[in-house]
Amino acid sequence: MSIQQGKILIVDDDVDVLRAARLLLKRHFAQVDFEKNPQKIPYLVSNFEYDVILLDMNFTRDLSSGKEGFEWLDKILDINPKATVVLFTAYGDVEMAVRAIKAGAADFVLKPWENDKLLAAMQTAVATNQAKQEKKAGGATLHTGNVLIGDSPAMQEVLETVGRVAGTDANILILGENGTGKDLLARHIHALSMRKEKPIVPVDLGAISETLFESELFGHVKGAFTDARDDRAGRFEEAAGGTIFLDEIGNISVPFQAKLLTVLQNRLVTRVGSNKQIPIDVRLISATNKNIQQLAASGQFRQDLLYRINTIEVHLPPLRERREDIVPLAEYFLGMYRKKYNRPVAFLHETLITQLENYEWPGNIRELQHAIERAVILCQGKTLMPKDVFVKSTASSEKLDTGFNLEDMERNMIAQALKQCNGNITDAARELGLSRAALYRRMEKYNL
Ligand SMILES: Nc1ncnc2c1ncn2[C@@H]1O[C@H](COP(=O)(O)OP(=O)(O)OP(=O)(O)O)[C@@H](O)[C@H]1O
């Protein structure tokens, strides 16, 4: 028996499954980590590189539809679009397998599993992932690269401010519309700080349910509630020595604002179900796309919490207010995706440049990035033309007359939800019952 190179993460809330799968896989792969709490997935996937993630489809919240597995799959692919995920389920059927593969999973294994089958699926997945990585080694940057482009005067001002404060421990609040680069800027600040050797732990507060809020942020002890089978550290403890990035902070309810404020004031957390106070050592960066001053003025956001988190306030301007960055960003994404997809295209046509510069980019850099990615895939020649980037949507006009079309209906519902929520992604995702990542992927698919 030989040990294959490969780093595997197993996520399953059934400890027996974890133990048995790990025992089997450990005999064949160099490293096998396991985690029983799916809420840890974003942290693990952001901070460690796994060749394959073996993901349970059915966690305690919902025992058979696999919905939770699909949501976690979406999240993983949002953090790392190149991740290789194999889904694991006791309730699987062919239909679910097909949906899983369509949603981006590499494979599907049924529980109870046959050792040979699980092993074969994992070996293939590891090999596929390693081939993908070798291709990438030609120099292509990750989908969500860490390069921050910003030569415009507006961005230079932002970068100058963060350059001055990154090395201090000051709390920073980043304000900006969806897709302006708040997450990227938070990582940039962390990378410039004295805490850079320690983790940055992102927490999407818009995606955490009220019931999980406290246990997620502050941790819990065994027996604190029905599913608390072990002691677990919260995100504040995980970020020890590093940075905690509280994204979508404008979304939390007033009672939780009070709890967060107490933790930030006392710099102590108490795990749910315990009365022991644990000191925390973190740098706090928060972000929101909401008008937080207005929320504070109307009583929806506590003024004292706002004072606590916005020692330094950084406004990330929308792309339409830094038009000088549009072409450098477009060129950067062009280079990144031509390598990723191995396409011949290398130039932006002059007319396209003018159109890119004049467009309003309501979805900001994320919209530009998706538009260029799609165009690179579609473009046949060496020069990207306006028609490659500004594709007219055909979904409703061409297909509806053939009768009901599921894709058209989905597209229309998403468009309506976005309109109703004034383009706010978090609110629209909630209305539609989707994760933000899933909504982004569909917006990209339907060119919305
Ligand atoms: N200045 C930049 N240079 C290069 N890439 C950028 C820049 N700003 C943003 N991006 C890219 O654009 C995409 C969106 O950025 P990011 O996720 O940081 O935005 P955000 O403001 O946090 O969005 P949201 O509010 O929707 O969560 C990411 O893929 C990011 O890497």
Ligand as a Chemical Component Dictionary entry (heavy atoms), coordinates in Angstrom:
data_LIG
# 
_chem_comp.id                   LIG 
_chem_comp.type                 NON-POLYMER 
_chem_comp.pdbx_formal_charge   0 
_chem_comp.three_letter_code    LIG 
# 
loop_
_chem_comp_atom.comp_id 
_chem_comp_atom.atom_id 
_chem_comp_atom.alt_atom_id 
_chem_comp_atom.type_symbol 
_chem_comp_atom.charge 
_chem_comp_atom.model_Cartn_x 
_chem_comp_atom.model_Cartn_y 
_chem_comp_atom.model_Cartn_z 
_chem_comp_atom.pdbx_ordinal 
LIG N1  N1  N 0 -9.054  46.751 -6.490 1  
LIG C1  C1  C 0 -9.242  45.506 -6.923 2  
LIG N2  N2  N 0 -8.314  44.905 -7.677 3  
LIG C2  C2  C 0 -8.510  43.645 -8.140 4  
LIG N3  N3  N 0 -9.590  42.904 -7.879 5  
LIG C3  C3  C 0 -10.546 43.456 -7.128 6  
LIG C4  C4  C 0 -10.421 44.776 -6.600 7  
LIG N4  N4  N 0 -11.520 45.052 -5.870 8  
LIG C5  C5  C 0 -12.299 43.968 -5.933 9  
LIG N5  N5  N 0 -11.728 43.002 -6.681 10 
LIG C6  C6  C 0 -12.305 41.686 -6.983 11 
LIG O1  O1  O 0 -13.704 41.893 -7.180 12 
LIG C7  C7  C 0 -14.472 40.869 -6.559 13 
LIG C8  C8  C 0 -15.412 41.476 -5.537 14 
LIG O2  O2  O 0 -14.653 42.004 -4.469 15 
LIG P1  P1  P 0 -15.038 41.781 -2.930 16 
LIG O3  O3  O 0 -15.658 40.437 -2.715 17 
LIG O4  O4  O 0 -13.864 42.144 -2.103 18 
LIG O5  O5  O 0 -16.197 42.903 -2.814 19 
LIG P2  P2  P 0 -17.137 43.234 -1.589 20 
LIG O6  O6  O 0 -17.258 44.711 -1.548 21 
LIG O7  O7  O 0 -16.652 42.551 -0.349 22 
LIG O8  O8  O 0 -18.513 42.596 -2.082 23 
LIG P3  P3  P 0 -19.847 42.278 -1.217 24 
LIG O9  O9  O 0 -20.264 43.527 -0.533 25 
LIG O10 O10 O 0 -20.819 41.896 -2.278 26 
LIG O11 O11 O 0 -19.491 41.170 -0.289 27 
LIG C9  C9  C 0 -13.471 39.913 -5.935 28 
LIG O12 O12 O 0 -13.238 38.844 -6.836 29 
LIG C10 C10 C 0 -12.210 40.764 -5.774 30 
LIG O13 O13 O 0 -11.040 39.977 -5.813 31 
# 
loop_
_chem_comp_bond.comp_id 
_chem_comp_bond.atom_id_1 
_chem_comp_bond.atom_id_2 
_chem_comp_bond.value_order 
_chem_comp_bond.pdbx_ordinal 
LIG N1  C1  SING 1  
LIG C1  N2  SING 2  
LIG C1  C4  DOUB 3  
LIG N2  C2  DOUB 4  
LIG C2  N3  SING 5  
LIG N3  C3  DOUB 6  
LIG C3  C4  SING 7  
LIG C3  N5  SING 8  
LIG C4  N4  SING 9  
LIG N4  C5  DOUB 10 
LIG C5  N5  SING 11 
LIG N5  C6  SING 12 
LIG C6  O1  SING 13 
LIG C6  C10 SING 14 
LIG O1  C7  SING 15 
LIG C7  C8  SING 16 
LIG C7  C9  SING 17 
LIG C8  O2  SING 18 
LIG O2  P1  SING 19 
LIG P1  O3  DOUB 20 
LIG P1  O4  SING 21 
LIG P1  O5  SING 22 
LIG O5  P2  SING 23 
LIG P2  O6  DOUB 24 
LIG P2  O7  SING 25 
LIG P2  O8  SING 26 
LIG O8  P3  SING 27 
LIG P3  O9  DOUB 28 
LIG P3  O10 SING 29 
LIG P3  O11 SING 30 
LIG C9  O12 SING 31 
LIG C9  C10 SING 32 
LIG C10 O13 SING 33 
# 
